[in-house]
């Protein structure tokens, strides 16, 4: 009997298995193909806007994705580096061969984790409680908790034009029955779709016609524990490609042949990551669309044609690719396709990622309706932590919207649900100014430590960082300088002399003063990241305070608990849509209820009046 | 909210008719049980039905009962209104009859609250109902109707839409930084949008001052020495408008002695009993203090006699930097002029309360001073009350912060926080942002039984 069984070896499954094992529990990771563990079937990048912050959060909590990416990439870049601190985000171009290899190595180093190759087709459930899994050959594995991280492998169907195959992204076998079993247990199953573009032979590209996109000349790491281990000059470039009127004509002329537009697909695709067909149809007036050619690995030659995802038949794909400037003679190594798969309705989950329907069953990743490696890994980590905490008889770890993007992600899933593959965006986080990439460890590391995923050495590093920040803050407030003491950088930046004495703290508040100008006045030397955090804290103090005020308001509503046994049919005058949604979501508190779409402020007042006046009456009647 | 509630919805007192209004799921059934006439449970919705209210076989009153069925009613629930003969005794008896037949007395504002909670009206409209009932002049009635139909709601919604669009423009740039073909957002573009929003908000605030004027009227104080003609002016103004002279409490500040309307705007002649005698107050409490008293009015009419010189203190008072507008009325213009006004600013009207002359000029001066003729004929897109004005001011402050930050090249995700704030303040006006305390606050301000 395992404490935790994880079904699926993708990005969610790896984090879940690792998080379980790190808590000292007996864990099994069962995957249909060990060689596919931590596979990147779609784009090669890890991180990106919002997602890069999630990777840092995973690292802060003691997960794997950040530190594996740090030793497995071809290029790294800080996105939005010219914009403000809250929207900066790291992105790595992962090596699709090295990343899975390093991940497998990390998992194999865990003694209490068994990695088993098998296709799971059935669940053992007794009294609405999970007991184990059954493989397609009938072998049973029993467990206390189960985490399903099946990715796109529930009834996956690959679509290219009018043809389709029942298989996974690399032609692997797919689970034919598991989603039917889930439906039979009472889960609502929805069909989602995503897609991927062509892979191009790098030898056949005319690079002279393309713009080069280089990595940053500053080395970075996702992990708070690692120093950069790569040579910035050895990073692989990406290339910028544009569609043109000819490409669009080919697409328009063949629209009915595409799986999506020809009516061969039933799944719902993501709006924020549309196929090229969608882009051309929906944005008629745009004369061109931007694409990237990205290296996939140092160990095989493919270039990934990002932005050109399609489900056109292969002859049309040939024409489309050859219409692109620089790719006139390109050889397509792998054609683009759409993939459909089954997912559950995430409203059937609790914030711990345990299902409401079957006790001790957790789900994470694409099965919950999300897309993206980072979104999957973040959920896998939380599911793994919470399955472990459940086995150990402890309360689940639930991250709030003001604590982590992972918290925003899970709250959105269990409160709003999703009808299309869900992707994180910085705009989904209403408190993003305090959810920055630079403070993920300050926000979350203590939780990782409490759960057993962060060791003493890592924790000591956090305490040192906190101490340093407090130290610098105190100094900035204490030290006052005047015109005489100001260095040349300050004088130049200000353009005029100082009127009397001013504290470094107030000086730093001025837009033109950077913290590096003030380094010489500080008693110690500090790391660049630490100085930068302090700079943000001082410069944007007012806005941070504003955000914190909003957070307080939200937490106050979150404190107003809704009893678990509330009967929404007894709450008179709720709008029918609101009543339906409340019955489905069963929010834990008024704050969560107020975020449900279709539940209006008036419904919230009615609900609060009911809780205050009627609820106890109704309950006494029963 | 399944209780049946009722209340007397006309002012209690002697009048032609009174209305007892009731709402709730069993309204029609219950009223029918005390009604002799047609079977009310079978009549069509929105009909007026003649009959009698009976108690133990005895006729209480001859009435008309309007029946309005859910959902197309004010509260969204069934409504019955009993139009009975006026008079405290009859009306109260009918009310008591209802109360003994399963009705509960409505709490203040409860009808409107139900309308709001049933999604029939938004917050702005809910507040307008209160205003409509309190409206005493044609202008303020029109204004209240305008709100009820959602004009202000639409203006606010449009502004929120603009804010959302601006935000969306930001967000695309944050979340897709490498899509170079997206329209770029620069601080200059943001600044331009913000400035245009600021103008709209400020215009709304400006016109809302007029909105307050329409709603509350102008408070006018008439002061002068004893026997200078103040009472004559007051009586003359009031006499002409006897029909609407009331003795009600003023909306905000002082006791109103009487009201007249000029161009549809209510003019409250406030009781200046304590401060009528300028020479007296100025001598006793000094210029500073008298100014404070006078500031409670929107307009002060100083009345002087043509044949008397100003005392130094009066001169001082007139020359002080006034927040309040003033008109100087020089009475007894047939007597030899001794008054000297060379160094005194302000509009001067000459007249004679005995003849009487100059009083129409005085009215014209008031109209011109406040552009009353224009206000009355304009659109009525004004904010209804202090709460709404405060929220628009807050929204404007947030936009001003955003402008300031944008000018200082502060990163746009900070500016987004200000924009969000403005968005939420505007949302509060139409009830689109949820705030705990808000509902209780608003609904507690309603009078009984609307």
Contacts between the chains, C-beta under 8 A, distances in Angstrom:
chain1	res1	chain2	res2	distance
A	49	B	174	6.6
A	49	B	175	4.8
A	49	B	176	7.2
A	49	B	177	6.6
A	50	B	175	6.9
A	79	B	177	5.2
A	79	B	178	7.3
A	80	B	174	6.5
A	80	B	177	5.0
A	83	B	173	7.8
A	83	B	174	6.9
A	83	B	177	7.5
A	83	B	411	5.8
A	83	B	412	6.9
A	83	B	413	7.2
A	84	B	410	7.7
A	84	B	411	2.3
A	84	B	412	6.6
A	84	B	413	4.7
A	84	B	414	6.3
A	85	B	411	7.0
A	86	B	411	7.4
A	86	B	413	4.5
A	86	B	414	7.9
A	87	B	174	4.4
A	87	B	411	7.8
A	87	B	413	5.3
A	272	B	175	8.0
A	286	B	181	7.0
A	288	B	181	6.8
A	289	B	181	7.4
A	290	B	178	7.7
A	290	B	179	5.9
A	290	B	180	6.3
A	290	B	181	5.7
A	292	B	178	7.7
A	425	B	171	7.1
A	425	B	175	4.7
A	426	B	171	7.3
A	426	B	174	5.1
A	426	B	175	5.7
A	426	B	413	7.8
A	427	B	167	7.7
A	427	B	171	4.0
A	427	B	174	6.9
A	427	B	175	6.4
A	430	B	420	7.6
A	432	B	413	6.7
A	433	B	413	6.7
A	433	B	414	7.2
A	433	B	417	6.6
A	511	B	408	5.2
A	511	B	409	6.5
A	511	B	410	7.0
A	540	B	410	7.9
A	540	B	414	6.1
A	543	B	414	4.7
A	543	B	417	5.4
A	546	B	417	5.8
A	546	B	421	7.2
A	547	B	417	6.6
A	557	B	436	7.7
A	572	B	1	4.9
A	572	B	2	5.2
A	573	B	1	4.7
A	573	B	117	5.9
A	573	B	118	6.2
A	575	B	119	6.3
A	594	B	434	5.4
A	600	B	119	7.7
A	601	B	431	5.6
A	601	B	432	6.7
A	601	B	433	7.1
A	601	B	434	4.0
A	602	B	116	6.6
A	602	B	117	5.5
A	602	B	119	6.0
A	602	B	431	7.2
A	604	B	434	5.3
A	605	B	117	6.6
A	605	B	434	7.9
A	605	B	439	5.1
A	606	B	1	7.5
A	606	B	117	5.7
A	608	B	436	7.6
